[in-house]
Amino acid sequence: MNAQATVALEKAKRREPESRSIREALGIAYFRLRRWEEAEAEFRALVELSPADEFAHHALARALVKQGKRKEATPHLKLARSLRPRPDLEVDERAE
């Protein structure tokens, strides 16, 4: 179904190129189809649209690794880890 989804998502992207949800869904579909370069392009656009999005950086890094671009992926992996919420640092409201 991913191949079929890309057709509809590409049309939607042409109408709303700034839509993060469309770009994310399209990147995921390309990734699942092993179309690494196209997945990279979508995740790169997602990072540009939302630089503090942990998933965008993580997904971009994975697409880069799949293409053998480990050195380029490393900063995105590090940034994704730093942006990931840490449940151990959250205040437990029940303790109050």
C-alpha positions as CSV (number, residue, x, y, z in Angstrom):
1,M,0.0,0.0,0.0
2,N,3.0,2.3,0.4
3,A,3.5,2.6,-3.4
4,Q,-0.2,3.6,-3.8
5,A,0.1,6.1,-0.9
6,T,3.0,7.9,-2.5
7,V,0.8,8.9,-5.5
8,A,-1.8,10.5,-3.3
9,L,0.8,12.0,-1.0
10,E,2.7,13.5,-3.9
11,K,-0.5,15.2,-5.1
12,A,-1.2,16.5,-1.5
13,K,2.4,17.8,-1.3
14,R,2.0,19.8,-4.5
15,R,-1.1,21.5,-2.9
16,E,0.5,21.9,0.5
17,P,4.3,21.8,0.3
18,E,4.7,23.2,3.8
19,S,2.5,20.5,5.5
20,R,4.7,18.6,8.0
21,S,2.2,15.7,8.2
22,I,2.2,15.1,4.5
23,R,6.0,15.3,4.2
24,E,6.4,12.9,7.2
25,A,3.9,10.4,5.7
26,L,5.5,10.6,2.3
27,G,9.0,10.1,3.8
28,I,7.8,7.1,5.7
29,A,6.2,5.6,2.6
30,Y,9.4,6.1,0.6
31,F,11.5,4.6,3.5
32,R,9.3,1.5,3.6
33,L,9.7,1.2,-0.2
34,R,13.5,1.4,0.3
35,R,13.6,4.6,-1.8
36,W,16.2,6.0,0.4
37,E,17.1,9.2,-1.6
38,E,13.5,10.3,-1.8
39,A,12.9,9.5,1.9
40,E,16.0,11.6,2.6
41,A,14.6,14.5,0.6
42,E,11.3,14.4,2.5
43,F,12.9,14.1,5.9
44,R,15.3,16.9,5.1
45,A,12.4,19.1,4.2
46,L,10.7,18.1,7.4
47,V,13.8,19.1,9.4
48,E,13.8,22.5,7.6
49,L,10.1,23.0,8.4
50,S,10.5,21.9,12.0
51,P,14.2,22.0,13.3
52,A,13.2,20.9,16.8
53,D,11.4,17.8,15.7
54,E,13.1,14.7,17.2
55,F,11.4,12.3,14.7
56,A,12.5,14.3,11.7
57,H,16.2,14.2,12.7
58,H,16.0,10.5,13.6
59,A,14.2,9.6,10.3
60,L,16.7,11.7,8.3
61,A,19.6,9.9,10.0
62,R,18.1,6.5,9.3
63,A,17.6,7.4,5.6
64,L,21.2,8.6,5.4
65,V,22.6,5.5,7.1
66,K,20.7,3.3,4.6
67,Q,22.7,5.1,1.9
68,G,26.0,4.6,3.6
69,K,26.2,8.2,4.7
70,R,27.0,7.5,8.4
71,K,29.2,10.6,8.9
72,E,26.4,12.8,7.6
73,A,23.8,11.0,9.8
74,T,25.7,11.3,13.1
75,P,24.8,15.0,13.9
76,H,21.1,14.2,13.2
77,L,21.2,11.2,15.5
78,K,22.9,13.2,18.3
79,L,20.4,16.0,17.9
80,A,17.4,13.6,17.9
81,R,18.7,12.1,21.2
82,S,19.1,15.5,22.7
83,L,15.5,16.5,21.7
84,R,13.9,13.2,22.9
85,P,11.9,13.8,26.1
86,R,13.3,12.1,29.1
87,P,10.6,10.6,31.3
88,D,13.1,10.2,34.2
89,L,13.4,14.0,34.4
90,E,9.7,14.7,34.5
91,V,8.1,15.6,37.8
92,D,5.9,12.9,39.2
93,E,2.7,14.8,40.1
94,R,1.5,11.9,42.3
95,A,4.3,12.4,44.7
96,E,3.1,15.9,45.6
